[in-house]
């Protein structure tokens, strides 16, 4: 396609806080952002998810006004903000490293933006106390920044932005510097704050867990373009492209060729002659190269061959157990040398899953998806990971 137009559920312009049309930014011959169009409903939590170098930070900087697009338009509440400097746009930004002023108190940090906006000083105290209550830091106004925990600093940075009541809050990977446990806590806290303030959040991340947990809508970005925009559930269960299927969640992958198609069931054969059944709603001609994605959680493991009919059943050898509590997994190897990852139920008998043991893994055709292999990647080896 020569352009993209992904639109959220809000179709009426007055319901949109942010809309971008054919937005592009080049650095020399490199297209960092390539004709991206989308809109965000008022009060939504919208995440832009993608690998490093996909263009998401460049896109955010254009929204903030730190970079001018080469072409396209940015509308906030229906008005173009092209050529409008950052301090004149109805947006605020939370940076990855927060950019709090260490020599100022919590109240001083929050008051900084109020002063810049020309809000009378007599109104500051009430506004600061109100926003601190909402971020669950009542009475913290006189504390120094170095007296705060990492999570408290995050909330101060957000409070400093939200006290100005922006139309859109931009967040540039703000949880990236936190440890794992605090990051998990802050995901829930950010979602709560977004709902509390009813402000449109645009969140940039390479962490799919952050995007899936917090967002109403997620845009998956790749090579300067949006591959798909949808709810977290749509992206996980109904990926539109092979990139989205491989990027969102964990998947085992097989590369093979179509043998035949009956309705929405594809029969494929891998390069080592393994016959598998998969699901596809799009027609695929015989002989076409395809990639199949199988989620670890849809695969069943059994010590003996299942008595009930399964579309796909492979005898495999256990390589290792990856214990992670409720998210524990088993890695197994097929006779052809492909390594598969299988999610283990909490009731699994780990003592019976010793390396070298022969077991069976099975799954139904409608529990996996397949996509055509682009011409430039047809030579990929058959790997399940």
N, C-alpha and C positions, 0 to 999 in steps of 0.2 A: 504494500500500500504506500502511496505517496504521502499520506498524512494520517494522523490518528485523531479520533474524537471519542474520548471516554467521558461519560457524563454520569454523575451520581443520580440517585432517585429524585433529587430536586430538579424539576424541569423548568419551573418558572424562574425567571431572572431575579425576581424579588426575593426568592428563597435561597439564593446563592450568596455566600459571603466572599467566595473567591472563584474566579473563572479565568482560565488561560486558553488562548487561541493560537495554535500553530507557533508555539514558542520555540525559538532556535538560538543556539549560541555556539560559535565556532572559535577555535584557537588554531589559526592557520588552516590547514586542511582537515583538522580533526573536529568532528561534530560532537561536542560534549552533550548538547541537548538538541534533538532533531525533530522539529515540528510536533511538539507535544501539545495536545489539547485536552483539557479536563475541567470539571467544575466541582465545587464542594458545597454541599448543603449547609445551611446555617446551623451552627452549633454541633457540627460533626467532628469526630476524631479521625483524621485522614493521615495515613502513613504512606511514605514513599520508601519502598524496600528494594535493595539491590546490592550487588557486590561492589567492592571498591573500584572506582573508576567508571562507574556506569553513568554518572552525570547527575546524581541526586543532590549533591552539595552545590553544584553550579546552578541547578534549578532553584534551590532554596535561596541562594544569594541573589538571584534575579528577583525573586518574590520580595526579598527584603530591601532591594534597591542598591545593593552593593556592587552589582554588575548589571549592565544594560544588555538586553537581548539584541541579537542581530536583526531579528524579525519577530513578528507576532505581537500579542497584546496581553496585558495583565489587568483584570478588572477586580476591584475590591468593592463590594456592595454596589456593583453596577457601574462604577466609575473607573476609567483607565488611570493607572498610576505610572505609566511610562514617563520617563524623564522627571519623575517626582523623587526628590532625595529621600534617603531612609528616614530622616527625622520628621518628614512631612507625611509619611504613609501611616495609615491606621493599623500598623502591625508592630509587634515587638518580637524580640528574638532571645531565646535561651541558648547560650553557646555550650559546647561540649565541656569546656573548662570553666563555665559559669561566669567568669569575669567580674566577680564580686570585688568591692574595694576593701582590702584587708584593714585599712586604717580607719574605716568608718564602722559605726555600730550597725546592727540589723536595721534599726529605724532609719539611720543615715543612708544606708544603701537603698532602701525603699523610697525614701524622700527624694533621692537624686533625680529620678525621672519626673516626679511631681514638680520640682523646681524648674527643670528644663521645659516642661509644658506650661509653665506660668500659672500653675494652680496656687491660689493664695495660701500663705503659710498657716493661717488660722484653721484651714481645712485639713492640714496634713495629719494631725494626730488621730482624728476620727477615721480617716481613710486607712492609715497604717494599722491601727488597732483592728479595724474590720477585716482587712486582708490577712493579718496574722491569725485572727480567729479562724478564718476559712482554711488556712493551710495548717491548722492545728499547732500553731506556735504562739499562743497567747502569753503575753508578758515577756516576750523575748526581745523587745525593742531595744533595750539597753545593752544587750550582750554583744561582745565582740565576735567577729567572724571566726577567729581562731578558737573560739570556745565551742563551736558547733561541730556536730558530727557531719559525716558526708551527706546523709539523708536530709539533715536540717539545712545544710547549705543549699541543697537542691531546691528545697521548698522556699527559701529566701529568694533565690534567683527567680523562681516562678512568681512569687509574690511581687517582686520588684516590677515584673512585666505586667501582671494582671491588675495591679492597682490602677494602671492607666486605662483600663477597660478597652484594650485593642479589639478591633474587629477580628483579627487573626493573630494567633500566637504561633510563631515558628520555633521549632525545637530541633537543634542540630546534634543528634546523638548525645543527649545530655546524660545518659546513664553509662556511657562507655568507660568512664574512669572509676566506677564503683565496683566493689567486690560482688561476687555472685549472689550471696544472700541478700545484701542490701539492694542489689539491682532487682531481684524478684519482688521485694517489698515495695520498691518505688514504682514498679509497673502498675501495681494495684493503686498506689497513692496518686499517680498521674491520672489514671482513669477517673478516680474519685474527684480530683480537682477539676478536671475538664467538665464533669457533670455538675459540680457545685457552681462553677462560674458560668456554665452554658456558653463557653467561648469556643470558637472554631480553632482546633489544633491541627497544625501541619507538622508531622513528625518524621524526621529523616533517620533511617537506621539501616544497618546491614544485618541486624539480628532479627531473624524471623519470629522468634518467640515474643519479642517486644511488640512487633507489628500485629501478630495474631491475637495476643491477649488484650491489647488496649483498643484496637481500632474498630470503627464502624465500617470503614472502607480502606482497602490497601491497594496501592498501585505498585506492581512489580516492574522495576526498571532494568533495562539491559541495553548497553551500547547506545545510550542517549535517547531511548524510546521506551514507552510503556508497553510491556508485553500483554498485560491484563490488569484491569481494575475490577475489584469485586469485594464482597464480604470475605472475612477470613475463612468462613466455611466454604464459599464458592471456590476460592483459590486452592484450598486443600483437597476438596473432593471433586471439583470440576475444573481442573487446570485447562487453560485454552491452548497452551503450547508446551512443547517438550521442555523448554527452559523453565517455565513455571513449575511443571511437574517435578523437575529435578531439584529446583531451588527451594521449594516450600516443603518442609518436612523431610523425613528420611525415606529413601526408596531403594529397592533393589532394581537393577536395570539389566535387561537382556537386549542385545541387538540381533536381529534376524531378518528373514524375508517372509513376505506374505505368501502362504500356500493357497489359501482360498478364504472367501468371506461368505457367511450365511447370516443374513440380517445384520445384527450388530456384533456378531461373534467372528473374530479373526482367528484363523488357524495359521500359525507361523512356525518356521523351522529355523533354529539357530545355525550358525556356521558349523557347529559340531554335531548337527543332526538331531537336537532335542526338539521334540514337538510340543508346543504350548498353545493354549487357547487364551485369547484376550478379548477385551471389549473395545469397540470403536463405533461412534455414531456417524463417522464419515466414511465414504466408500474408499477402498484401497485396492488397487489392481494387484493381481498375482505377480509375484516377483519383486514387488516394491520393498525397499529396505525400510525397516521400522525399528523403533526403540520401545520396549515395554517397561512400564514402571509398576512395581509391586510393593505396596507398603508393608513394612515388617509386621504391623499389627494384624493384617488380614491373613497371614500365613499361620496355619495350624501345624503343630509338631506332635508326632506320636511315635511310640516305640515300635509299633507294628503297623503294617500297611492298613490304612483306614478301610473299614467295611462299607461305609457309606460312600456313594459315588462322588468323586471330586473331579472338576474339570482338569486340574493340574495336580500331579503327585510325583514327587522326586525322592528317590532314596539318596541320602546324603550322609556325610561323616562329620561328627562334631569336631570343631577346631578348638573353640574356647567359649567360656561363659564370661559375659561382661556384666558384672553385678552393679546395679545402680538402684537398689530398692525397688520401687514400683515400676521403674523404667528399665529393668534388667533385660538384656538381650543375649541371644545365642548366635554365634557365628558358626556356619556350617559350610562344607565344601561339596560340590556336586562331583559326579564321576568325571565330568569334563574339565574340572578345575575352577569353576566359577565359585566365588565366595558370596554366600547369602547371609543376611542378617534377619533374624526372626525375633519378634518381641515375645518375652516370656510372661505368662500369667503369674500373679502373686502366689498362686497355689503350686507353682512348679517345684518339683523335687530336684534340687540342685545336685544332690549326691548321685542321682541316676544319670546326670548329664556329663559324664566324664569324657574328656577328649579321646577321640578315636572310636567312639561308639557309633554304630550305624543306626540312623533313625529316618523317619519320613517327614517331609514337609508338603503341605497341600494347600490349595486355594482355588476359589472359583474364578471363572473368566470375567464375570462382571465386577470383580473386586480389583481389577487392574486396568490400566489404560495404555494405549499405544499411540504413537505419533510417527509420521513420516520422518525419515532421516534426511536432513538437508544434504544436497549433493557434496558440499565440501567436507562433510563429516562422515561420509559413507564408509570410510576405511577404519572407523573406530573398532577396536578389538571388542570381543564379547566379554563384558565384565559385569558382574552383579555386585553392587556395593551399597 
